């Protein structure tokens, strides 16, 4: 996506769907961080137009300029997850993940990453240490664990491209860990531009563009997740 620079009304937008951990995620590659999730593949794809409208409003709410999109959509790729050596779920590598990142795109991705981090920070604002550690039924982690997971995932994505360093250097406090991982991620956007090829590790193919796509999706997904967890707090009170 080029903020305010691309004219959309004459074109459809591409949708790529992937199965992940029992859910279907439909991505809009031209709108980094725009996605829908549903247990049913067709339902996830059908929800994309609404997700695009919400994404455009989200961008504008963060002061990011993005022009309107045409209504038609084209489903480009549908990829099911598969297991590598029985225990590693391999996630999708789309055709849209292959083009290398370019230097002119860096400011756009920096703005998007700041916006997603602002939302995540707001999602935990005002929570006490007790709230961060509160366990909830059917949840894998408390909120503190979700924050640590987001930081670790961001570090791991960079590791796929050989740009992470030692995870033991990250702070143990989840908020400090998030900040350190994000600072490092931003510092590696230009080195990512130099990674023009792809890497396959444990059966999964990675590229610089996939790393950025996953980081934006993952943070937005778990920010929404934390919001739902907070809602459970109030219902349990």
C-alpha positions as CSV (number, residue, x, y, z in Angstrom):
1,X,0.0,0.0,0.0
2,X,1.2,3.5,-0.8
3,X,-0.4,5.9,1.6
4,X,-2.4,8.3,-0.6
5,X,-0.2,7.6,-3.7
6,X,-2.0,4.8,-5.4
7,X,-5.4,5.1,-7.2
8,X,-7.7,2.3,-6.3
9,X,-11.2,2.9,-7.9
10,X,-10.4,1.1,-11.2
11,X,-9.0,-2.1,-9.7
12,X,-10.0,-5.0,-7.5
13,X,-8.0,-6.0,-4.4
14,X,-6.3,-9.3,-4.1
15,X,-7.1,-11.7,-1.2
16,X,-4.9,-14.6,0.0
17,X,-6.2,-17.1,2.4
18,X,-4.3,-19.4,4.7
19,X,-5.2,-22.1,7.2
20,X,-3.5,-21.7,10.6
21,X,-4.1,-23.5,13.8
22,X,-7.6,-24.5,12.8
23,X,-8.6,-21.0,11.6
24,X,-8.7,-19.4,8.2
25,X,-7.0,-16.0,7.8
26,X,-7.7,-13.9,4.7
27,X,-5.0,-11.3,4.0
28,X,-5.2,-8.3,1.7
29,X,-1.5,-7.9,0.7
30,X,-1.9,-4.4,-0.7
31,X,-3.1,-3.3,2.8
32,X,-0.4,-4.6,5.2
33,X,-2.0,-5.8,8.4
34,X,-5.5,-6.0,6.9
35,X,-7.0,-9.5,7.5
36,X,-10.0,-11.4,8.7
37,X,-10.1,-14.7,10.7
38,X,-12.8,-17.3,10.9
39,X,-13.1,-21.1,11.4
40,X,-14.7,-21.3,8.0
41,X,-12.7,-20.4,4.9
42,X,-15.6,-18.9,2.9
43,X,-16.7,-16.9,5.9
44,X,-13.2,-15.4,6.3
45,X,-13.1,-14.4,2.7
46,X,-16.6,-13.0,2.7
47,X,-15.7,-10.8,5.6
48,X,-12.8,-9.1,3.7
49,X,-14.8,-6.1,2.3
50,X,-15.9,-5.2,5.8
51,X,-12.3,-5.6,7.1
52,X,-11.0,-3.3,4.3
53,X,-13.5,-0.6,5.4
54,X,-12.4,-1.0,9.0
55,X,-8.7,-1.0,8.0
56,X,-9.1,2.3,6.0
57,X,-10.9,3.8,9.0
58,X,-8.1,2.5,11.3
59,X,-5.4,4.1,9.1
60,X,-7.2,7.4,9.1
61,X,-7.6,7.2,12.9
62,X,-3.8,7.0,13.2
63,X,-3.3,9.8,10.7
64,X,-2.3,7.5,7.9
65,X,-3.6,8.4,4.5
66,X,-5.1,5.7,2.4
67,X,-7.4,6.0,-0.6
68,X,-10.7,4.1,-1.0
69,X,-10.8,0.7,-2.6
70,X,-13.0,-0.7,-5.3
71,X,-15.6,-3.2,-4.2
72,X,-14.5,-6.3,-6.3
73,X,-12.0,-8.7,-4.8
74,X,-10.0,-11.5,-6.4
75,X,-9.1,-14.5,-4.3
76,X,-5.6,-15.2,-5.5
77,X,-4.3,-18.1,-3.3
78,X,-5.8,-20.5,-0.8
79,X,-3.2,-22.5,1.1
80,X,-3.7,-25.1,3.8
81,X,-1.3,-25.5,6.7
82,X,0.7,-28.7,6.8
83,X,2.9,-30.3,9.4
84,X,6.7,-30.6,9.0
85,X,8.2,-33.6,10.7
86,X,4.9,-34.1,12.6
87,X,5.0,-31.1,15.0
88,X,5.8,-27.9,13.2
89,X,2.9,-26.2,11.4
90,X,4.1,-24.6,8.1
91,X,2.4,-21.4,7.3
92,X,1.7,-19.9,3.9
93,X,4.1,-18.3,1.6
94,X,2.1,-16.3,-1.0
95,X,3.2,-14.9,-4.3
96,X,2.8,-11.5,-2.8
97,X,5.5,-12.4,-0.2
98,X,8.2,-12.9,-2.8
99,X,8.9,-9.3,-4.1
100,X,11.8,-7.8,-2.0
101,X,11.2,-4.8,0.2
102,X,12.3,-1.5,-1.2
103,X,13.8,1.5,0.6
104,X,10.9,3.8,-0.3
105,X,8.5,1.4,1.5
106,X,10.4,1.7,4.8
107,X,8.7,4.9,6.1
108,X,5.3,3.3,5.4
109,X,6.1,0.2,7.4
110,X,7.5,2.3,10.2
111,X,4.3,4.2,10.4
112,X,2.2,1.0,10.4
113,X,4.4,-0.6,13.1
114,X,4.1,2.5,15.3
115,X,0.3,2.4,14.9
116,X,0.0,-1.3,15.8
117,X,2.2,-0.8,18.8
118,X,0.2,2.2,19.9
119,X,-2.9,0.0,19.8
120,X,-1.3,-2.8,21.8
121,X,0.0,-0.3,24.4
122,X,-3.5,1.1,24.7
123,X,-5.0,-2.4,25.1
124,X,-3.0,-3.0,28.3
125,X,-3.1,0.6,29.7
126,X,-4.4,0.7,33.2
127,X,-4.0,-3.0,33.9
128,X,-2.5,-3.9,37.2
129,X,0.2,-6.6,37.7
130,X,-2.6,-8.8,39.0
131,X,-4.6,-8.3,35.8
132,X,-1.6,-9.1,33.7
133,X,-1.2,-12.4,35.5
134,X,-4.8,-13.3,35.8
135,X,-5.6,-16.7,34.2
136,X,-8.8,-17.2,32.3
137,X,-10.6,-20.3,31.2
138,X,-9.9,-21.5,27.7
139,X,-6.9,-19.0,27.4
140,X,-3.4,-20.4,26.8
141,X,-1.7,-17.5,28.6
142,X,-2.5,-14.6,30.9
143,X,-2.1,-11.2,29.2
144,X,1.5,-11.0,30.4
145,X,2.1,-14.2,28.5
146,X,0.4,-12.8,25.4
147,X,2.7,-9.8,25.5
148,X,5.8,-12.0,25.8
149,X,4.6,-14.1,23.0
150,X,4.2,-11.1,20.7
151,X,7.7,-10.0,21.5
152,X,9.2,-13.4,21.0
153,X,7.4,-13.9,17.7
154,X,8.7,-10.7,16.3
155,X,12.2,-11.7,17.3
156,X,11.7,-15.1,15.8
157,X,10.5,-13.7,12.5
158,X,13.7,-11.8,12.1
159,X,15.6,-14.9,13.1
160,X,14.2,-16.6,10.0
161,X,16.2,-14.1,7.9
162,X,19.3,-14.2,10.1
163,X,18.7,-10.7,11.7
164,X,17.6,-11.4,15.2
165,X,20.6,-12.1,17.4
166,X,20.4,-13.9,20.8
167,X,17.0,-13.9,22.4
168,X,18.6,-14.2,25.8
169,X,19.6,-10.5,25.3
170,X,15.9,-9.5,25.5
171,X,14.6,-8.2,28.9
172,X,12.5,-10.5,31.0
173,X,9.8,-7.9,31.7
174,X,7.2,-8.3,28.9
175,X,6.7,-4.6,28.3
176,X,10.4,-4.0,28.2
177,X,10.8,-7.1,26.0
178,X,8.2,-5.7,23.6
179,X,10.0,-2.4,23.4
180,X,13.4,-4.0,22.8
181,X,12.1,-6.4,20.2
182,X,10.3,-3.6,18.3
183,X,13.3,-1.3,18.5
184,X,15.4,-4.0,17.0
185,X,12.8,-4.8,14.3
186,X,12.7,-1.2,13.2
187,X,16.4,-1.1,13.0
188,X,16.4,-4.1,10.7
189,X,14.0,-2.8,8.1
190,X,16.8,-1.5,5.9
191,X,18.9,-4.7,6.3
192,X,15.6,-6.6,5.4
193,X,15.6,-4.7,2.1
194,X,19.0,-6.3,1.3
195,X,17.5,-9.8,1.8
196,X,16.2,-10.1,-1.8
197,X,15.9,-13.9,-1.8
198,X,13.9,-16.4,0.2
199,X,14.9,-18.8,3.0
200,X,13.4,-22.2,3.8
201,X,13.7,-23.4,7.4
202,X,11.9,-26.4,8.8
203,X,9.9,-26.7,5.6
204,X,8.6,-23.1,5.7
205,X,9.6,-20.5,3.2
206,X,10.4,-16.9,4.4
207,X,11.1,-13.6,2.8
208,X,11.6,-10.1,4.0
209,X,8.1,-9.1,3.0
210,X,6.6,-12.2,4.7
211,X,8.4,-11.2,7.9
212,X,6.8,-7.7,7.9
213,X,3.4,-9.1,6.9
214,X,3.5,-11.6,9.8
215,X,4.7,-9.0,12.3
216,X,1.9,-6.6,11.5
217,X,-0.8,-9.3,11.4
218,X,0.4,-10.9,14.6
219,X,0.4,-7.7,16.7
220,X,-3.0,-6.6,15.4
221,X,-4.4,-10.1,16.0
222,X,-3.2,-10.2,19.6
223,X,-4.2,-6.7,20.4
224,X,-7.8,-7.7,19.5
225,X,-7.2,-10.9,21.6
226,X,-6.2,-8.8,24.6
227,X,-9.3,-6.6,24.2
228,X,-11.5,-9.7,24.4
229,X,-9.6,-10.9,27.5
230,X,-10.2,-7.6,29.2
231,X,-13.9,-8.0,28.4
232,X,-13.9,-11.3,30.2
233,X,-12.5,-9.6,33.3
234,X,-15.5,-7.3,33.5
235,X,-18.0,-10.2,33.0
236,X,-16.2,-12.2,35.7
237,X,-16.3,-9.3,38.2
